[in-house]
Amino acid sequence: MTFQDADAERDDLAGLTALQLRDALAAGQESAVAVTRHFLAVTARRNPELGAFISLDPEAALRRAEELDARFADAGPTGALHGMPLAFKDLVDVAGMRTTFGSRVAAEAPPAPEDDPLAYAVHSAGALSTGKTTVPEFGLPCHSENLISAPARNPLDATRTAGGSTGGGAAAVASGMLPFAPGNDGGGSVRIPAAACGLVGLKPGRGTVPTDQQEDSVRNLSVSGPLARNAGDAALLYDAMLGGPGGEGRSLARALDARPERLRIGYSTASPFSPDLEITLARPAVDALTAAAAALGRDGHEVVEADVDYAPGYHADFRTVWTAALTRVPLPEEAEGLLGPLASHFLELARGYSEPFLTESVERLTAWAADSRRQLAAHDVVLTPMLAFAPPAIGTFTALPPAEDYELQCRFTPYTSMINVMGLPAISIPVLRDAEGLSWSVQAIGRPGTEGQLLALAARMERLLA
């Protein structure tokens, strides 16, 4: 189903931040219907090129917008995100929409009967969903290509990947199809596409978002976080993801203007994938880290090189824990013949793990995480590059044999999965554009419970680097 009313697209709405748009809706200066029609029109124009959405439901979105406008007329805004369009990635249930997981296994699944808890919390804050965004199969890779839909392409260069697994969401936000997007991040799935597309992407600490799994274990890798064009917009969506009745009482988005207190900031290019994998950084990745560290030093923070020495064994143990998660997916009997090459490879690996082997990997990774957290705790914030090299062309990963595909993904994203294992918060912050117009970001890693501090640091860097 598509939306064809090109006249609904409005330049004045395209120029607003998500915060400005939310304020216009809350004040009654814009209607939810007009705003939704605008974003659907942009989607109709841009999605065929970029493949950001795996499915769209304009009629349901407009019905929801009409309901919100009617409720506004009676009682004012329905919540902190009143009338704001967004879309969940196609790993998250949204009532009335099919969840395919980007896989032929679930391509014909019936529509979900109810919202996932995260979707329920965000919709309860007044937001509405226009569709489901493109993901790789089961969200496993760091790109967003699958066998049932068009790949998610990078709005900065449509020949390149938008990253993954929230690549469709990132492509939609960066191209103006959405004001912001919720994602989830099990090994970098928010931060990687944010960096690839020039967005801010926040990965909260393990268990911080109430609707996430709360188990404190290295096997519990996935958390929910926002992607947005700036830190204030990310904070607005994150407030709603934290929940509460309509989001009231949460005001991170309004607390970012204050200058952060003086921080001890470390920077490092050390990766736990070394020496098992050769990690080579492109020049702009180093330039972005250097520029961010210099800007924060000029701003009065103590900026020093972090002395980090990761214990060996991370590459093998993370691969074991990461692939083992696929055995917990309820796959039908005929699934093996429908899976793509990478998922099939992962499933074959996972089924070969004995329980003692998996237990030992989890124990070693748990010890690794504790030691790494201890080292990073010498600093308030640690900066690393985000991506080792520019987002590859569409098809680069999938053209390789599965084992080589996975290793290239690790070399592309050598600093992201370690944060999920440690359970710490981190944020991807755009720093510079290169001669080709591609964006290069840094990752800022915080201590437990410092998501607000990281958002404030991102907002400060936006001003420092403007």
Summary of the structure (lengths in Angstrom):
residues: 466
radius of gyration: 20.9
end to end distance: 40.1
largest distance: 62.9
contacts: 1802
relative contact order: 0.13
helix: 42%
strand: 15%
